[in-house]
Amino acid sequence: MNDRHFILSMHILTLMAKNSDEWLSSEFISGSINVNPVLVRKELSNLSKHGFIQTKEGKNGGSRLNKPAEKIMLSEVYASVYNQTLLGKLLADPNPKCCVGKKINENINELSSSIEEVVLKQLHTQSLMEFSEKF
C-alpha cells in the first residue's frame, strides 16, 4: 500500500501532534523514524503541499502542524500519498484475445476500488489527535 509514504507521513504527523508547540527539524524527525533526512524532507514537502504542516527555514526553523490534530482525519493523510491501486499496478499489456486477459485490469480495478472504499471509510473515523493519543 503506497510503499512507506503513509507510514512515514503518519509518523511525522504524530510526532508533530505530540510536540505541537515546537518546530521539529528534519534531523530530529529522521532520528525518530531512523531514516535519512532526505526521505523526511520529501514527505515534509508533500505534507506541506497538502496543508497539513507549515515550515520555517533558518537556524530555529523546522516544521509543525498547520491545523489542530483533531481536524486532520487519517483518510486525508492517506489520500495525500495515494498513488496507485491498493492491489498493485495493473498489467501493462494483457492479451486482449484471452478471456481473462481482456478483462483482468477492469475486474482488478473494481475490486481495488471496493477495497479502497472500506479503507477510506475506516480511516475517516479517526483523527490524528485520536491516533496520537495511543503513544
Backbone as numpy.savetxt, mean C-alpha at the origin, in Angstrom:
# Nx Ny Nz CAx CAy CAz Cx Cy Cz
0.55 -10.38 -3.65 -0.29 -9.19 -3.65 0.59 -7.95 -3.65
0.71 -7.33 -4.78 1.42 -6.06 -4.90 2.82 -6.08 -4.33
3.51 -7.15 -4.50 4.85 -7.27 -3.95 4.84 -6.93 -2.46
5.68 -5.99 -2.06 5.74 -5.60 -0.64 5.21 -4.20 -0.41
4.69 -3.56 -1.43 4.31 -2.15 -1.32 3.27 -1.89 -0.23
2.27 -2.74 -0.15 1.24 -2.53 0.88 1.84 -2.68 2.27
2.64 -3.71 2.45 3.23 -3.95 3.77 4.20 -2.83 4.14
5.04 -2.40 3.20 5.94 -1.28 3.47 5.16 -0.02 3.82
4.13 0.27 3.04 3.32 1.45 3.30 2.64 1.38 4.66
2.13 0.22 5.01 1.47 0.06 6.31 2.47 0.22 7.45
3.68 -0.30 7.27 4.70 -0.15 8.30 5.02 1.33 8.50
5.23 2.03 7.39 5.56 3.46 7.45 4.43 4.25 8.11
3.21 4.04 7.66 2.07 4.79 8.20 1.81 4.46 9.67
2.01 3.21 10.04 1.82 2.83 11.45 2.87 3.50 12.33
4.12 3.54 11.87 5.15 4.26 12.61 4.76 5.72 12.80
4.24 6.31 11.75 3.84 7.72 11.82 2.64 7.92 12.74
1.72 6.98 12.73 0.57 7.07 13.63 1.01 6.95 15.09
2.00 6.11 15.35 2.51 5.93 16.71 3.38 7.11 17.16
3.90 7.87 16.22 4.78 9.01 16.51 4.22 10.26 15.82
2.95 10.53 16.03 2.24 11.54 15.24 2.77 12.96 15.39
3.46 13.26 16.47 3.96 14.62 16.67 5.38 14.83 16.16
5.96 13.79 15.57 7.36 13.87 15.15 7.50 13.78 13.63
8.54 14.42 13.12 8.94 14.25 11.72 9.90 13.07 11.69
9.55 12.01 10.98 10.38 10.81 10.93 11.25 10.82 9.68
12.53 10.60 9.88 13.46 10.56 8.74 13.36 9.21 8.03
13.75 9.19 6.76 13.74 7.94 6.02 14.74 6.95 6.63
15.80 7.46 7.23 16.77 6.58 7.89 16.15 5.91 9.12
15.39 6.67 9.91 14.71 6.09 11.06 13.72 5.03 10.62
12.92 5.37 9.61 11.91 4.44 9.12 12.56 3.19 8.55
13.62 3.37 7.76 14.29 2.21 7.16 14.92 1.32 8.24
15.36 1.92 9.34 15.89 1.13 10.45 14.82 0.27 11.10
13.61 0.79 11.18 12.50 0.02 11.75 12.11 -1.14 10.83
12.09 -0.86 9.54 11.68 -1.88 8.57 12.84 -2.82 8.25
14.06 -2.34 8.43 15.28 -3.08 8.11 15.42 -3.26 6.59
15.23 -2.13 5.87 15.42 -2.10 4.42 16.24 -0.87 4.08
16.69 -0.81 2.85 17.46 0.32 2.36 16.59 1.59 2.37
17.15 2.72 2.82 16.39 3.98 2.82 15.84 4.38 1.46
16.49 3.93 0.37 16.00 4.25 -0.98 14.60 3.65 -1.18
14.38 2.42 -0.71 13.06 1.79 -0.81 12.03 2.58 -0.01
12.43 3.04 1.15 11.54 3.83 1.99 11.17 5.14 1.30
12.16 5.78 0.71 11.89 7.06 0.04 10.93 6.89 -1.14
11.02 5.77 -1.84 10.07 5.50 -2.93 8.66 5.36 -2.39
8.52 4.66 -1.28 7.18 4.51 -0.68 6.68 5.84 -0.13
7.59 6.61 0.47 7.21 7.93 0.99 6.70 8.82 -0.14
7.35 8.75 -1.28 6.92 9.54 -2.43 5.50 9.17 -2.84
5.21 7.89 -2.90 3.87 7.43 -3.27 2.84 7.85 -2.21
3.19 7.70 -0.94 2.26 8.08 0.13 2.00 9.58 0.12
3.01 10.35 -0.21 2.84 11.80 -0.31 1.95 12.16 -1.51
2.19 11.50 -2.62 1.41 11.73 -3.84 -0.08 11.47 -3.60
-0.39 10.51 -2.74 -1.78 10.17 -2.44 -2.34 10.93 -1.24
-1.56 11.85 -0.68 -2.06 12.73 0.37 -2.06 12.15 1.78
-1.43 11.00 1.99 -1.40 10.40 3.32 -0.40 11.08 4.24
0.71 11.55 3.64 1.78 12.13 4.46 2.20 13.48 3.88
2.91 14.22 4.71 3.57 15.45 4.27 5.05 15.29 4.58
5.87 15.95 3.81 7.31 15.86 4.02 7.90 17.25 4.15
9.00 17.30 4.88 9.73 18.55 5.09 11.20 18.24 4.89
11.84 19.02 4.03 13.26 18.80 3.76 14.12 19.56 4.76
15.38 19.18 4.80 16.32 19.88 5.66 16.77 19.06 6.84
17.62 19.68 7.66 18.23 19.01 8.81 17.19 18.45 9.77
16.15 19.20 10.07 15.11 18.74 10.98 13.88 18.24 10.23
14.08 17.84 8.98 12.98 17.40 8.15 12.59 15.96 8.39
11.73 15.49 7.54 11.24 14.13 7.62 9.83 14.06 7.07
9.10 13.08 7.51 7.72 12.89 7.06 6.83 12.60 8.25
5.56 12.95 8.09 4.55 12.63 9.10 3.19 12.58 8.42
2.20 12.07 9.16 0.86 11.96 8.59 0.33 13.33 8.20
-0.40 13.36 7.11 -0.99 14.59 6.61 -2.42 14.77 7.12
-3.00 13.69 7.63 -4.34 13.75 8.20 -4.42 12.76 9.34
-5.41 12.90 10.21 -5.49 12.00 11.37 -5.58 10.53 10.96
-4.93 9.69 11.73 -4.90 8.25 11.44 -6.29 7.64 11.40
-7.22 8.19 12.18 -8.58 7.63 12.17 -9.34 7.94 10.88
-8.79 8.85 10.07 -9.43 9.20 8.79 -8.80 8.49 7.60
-7.81 7.66 7.86 -7.16 6.89 6.79 -7.64 5.44 6.90
-8.37 5.01 5.89 -8.85 3.63 5.87 -7.81 2.75 5.17
-7.68 1.52 5.65 -6.69 0.62 5.08 -6.98 0.35 3.60
-8.24 0.42 3.21 -8.59 0.22 1.80 -7.99 1.32 0.93
-7.88 2.54 1.47 -7.26 3.65 0.73 -5.78 3.40 0.52
-5.13 2.87 1.55 -3.70 2.57 1.44 -3.49 1.49 0.39
-4.31 0.46 0.46 -4.21 -0.62 -0.51 -4.40 -0.09 -1.94
-5.41 0.73 -2.13 -5.69 1.27 -3.46 -4.53 2.12 -3.98
-3.78 2.75 -3.09 -2.67 3.60 -3.51 -1.48 2.81 -4.03
-1.38 1.53 -3.70 -0.26 0.71 -4.15 -0.68 -0.37 -5.13
-1.96 -0.51 -5.35 -2.48 -1.56 -6.23 -2.00 -1.34 -7.66
-1.42 -2.36 -8.26 -0.93 -2.20 -9.62 -1.11 -3.42 -10.51
-1.73 -4.44 -9.99 -2.00 -5.62 -10.82 -3.11 -6.44 -10.17
-3.55 -7.45 -10.85 -4.61 -8.27 -10.28 -4.06 -9.06 -9.10
-4.93 -9.40 -8.18 -4.52 -10.16 -7.00 -3.92 -11.52 -7.37
-4.40 -12.08 -8.43 -3.96 -13.42 -8.79 -2.78 -13.44 -9.74
-2.20 -12.28 -10.00 -1.01 -12.20 -10.85 -1.31 -11.66 -12.23
-0.26 -11.53 -13.00 -0.38 -11.00 -14.36 -1.09 -12.01 -15.25
-1.87 -11.47 -16.16 -2.56 -12.34 -17.11 -1.57 -12.88 -18.13
-1.97 -13.95 -18.79 -1.13 -14.54 -19.82 -1.05 -13.58 -21.01
0.14 -13.41 -21.54 0.35 -12.43 -22.61 -0.29 -12.86 -23.93
-0.21 -14.14 -24.23 -0.63 -14.56 -25.56 -1.17 -16.00 -25.55
-2.27 -16.26 -24.82 -2.80 -17.62 -24.85 -3.38 -17.95 -26.23
-3.43 -19.20 -26.54 -3.90 -19.65 -27.85 -5.40 -19.37 -28.00
-5.77 -18.47 -28.94 -7.19 -18.14 -29.12 -8.01 -19.26 -29.73
-7.36 -20.31 -30.25 -8.08 -21.45 -30.83 -8.36 -22.53 -29.79
-7.77 -22.39 -28.61 -7.97 -23.36 -27.53 -9.19 -22.97 -26.72
-10.00 -23.93 -26.31 -11.21 -23.63 -25.54 -10.87 -22.97 -24.20
-9.73 -23.28 -23.63 -9.29 -22.64 -22.38 -8.55 -21.35 -22.69
-7.63 -21.41 -23.62 -6.80 -20.26 -23.96 -7.59 -19.02 -24.36
-8.69 -19.21 -25.09 -9.44 -18.05 -25.57 -10.24 -17.34 -24.47
-10.43 -17.99 -23.32 -11.24 -17.38 -22.26 -10.52 -17.29 -20.91
-9.28 -17.78 -20.82 -8.60 -17.83 -19.52 -8.44 -16.45 -18.90
-7.97 -15.47 -19.65 -7.75 -14.14 -19.09 -9.06 -13.50 -18.62
-10.10 -13.64 -19.40 -11.41 -13.09 -19.03 -11.92 -13.70 -17.72
-11.81 -15.01 -17.61 -12.31 -15.69 -16.41 -11.44 -15.43 -15.18
-10.14 -15.33 -15.38 -9.25 -14.99 -14.27 -9.52 -13.56 -13.81
-9.77 -12.64 -14.76 -10.12 -11.25 -14.40 -11.38 -11.20 -13.55
-12.41 -11.95 -13.92 -13.65 -11.98 -13.15 -13.40 -12.52 -11.74
-12.64 -13.60 -11.64 -12.32 -14.19 -10.35 -11.53 -13.20 -9.49
-10.53 -12.58 -10.07 -9.71 -11.62 -9.35 -10.53 -10.43 -8.87
-11.42 -9.94 -9.71 -12.27 -8.81 -9.33 -13.17 -9.15 -8.15
-13.74 -10.34 -8.15 -14.62 -10.72 -7.04 -13.82 -10.88 -5.74
-12.61 -11.40 -5.84 -11.75 -11.53 -4.66 -11.35 -10.15 -4.15
-11.00 -9.27 -5.07 -10.58 -7.92 -4.68 -11.72 -7.18 -3.97
-12.94 -7.36 -4.41 -14.08 -6.73 -3.74 -14.14 -7.13 -2.28
-13.92 -8.41 -2.00 -13.93 -8.91 -0.63 -12.79 -8.29 0.17
-11.62 -8.24 -0.43 -10.44 -7.67 0.24 -10.68 -6.20 0.57
-11.13 -5.43 -0.41 -11.37 -4.00 -0.19 -12.46 -3.76 0.85
-13.49 -4.57 0.81 -14.57 -4.44 1.81 -14.03 -4.65 3.21
-13.20 -5.67 3.38 -12.61 -5.95 4.69 -11.66 -4.83 5.11
-10.80 -4.38 4.20 -9.86 -3.32 4.54 -10.56 -2.00 4.86
-11.74 -1.81 4.29 -12.48 -0.56 4.54 -13.12 -0.53 5.93
-13.09 -1.65 6.62 -13.68 -1.69 7.97 -12.70 -1.23 9.05
-11.45 -0.96 8.67 -10.44 -0.63 9.67 -9.64 0.61 9.28
-9.50 1.51 10.22 -8.70 2.71 9.99 -7.25 2.45 10.39
-6.39 3.33 9.96 -4.99 3.26 10.37 -4.87 3.35 11.89
-5.70 4.18 12.51 -5.66 4.32 13.97 -5.97 2.98 14.63
-7.04 2.32 14.17 -7.40 1.03 14.76 -6.29 0.01 14.57
-5.70 0.02 13.38 -4.60 -0.91 13.11 -3.39 -0.60 14.00
-3.06 0.67 14.15 -1.87 1.05 14.93 -2.04 0.77 16.42
-3.26 0.66 16.89 -3.49 0.36 18.30 -3.09 -1.07 18.66
-2.83 -1.90 17.67 -2.40 -3.29 17.92 -0.93 -3.38 18.32
-0.21 -2.23 18.23 1.23 -2.23 18.49 1.54 -1.54 19.80
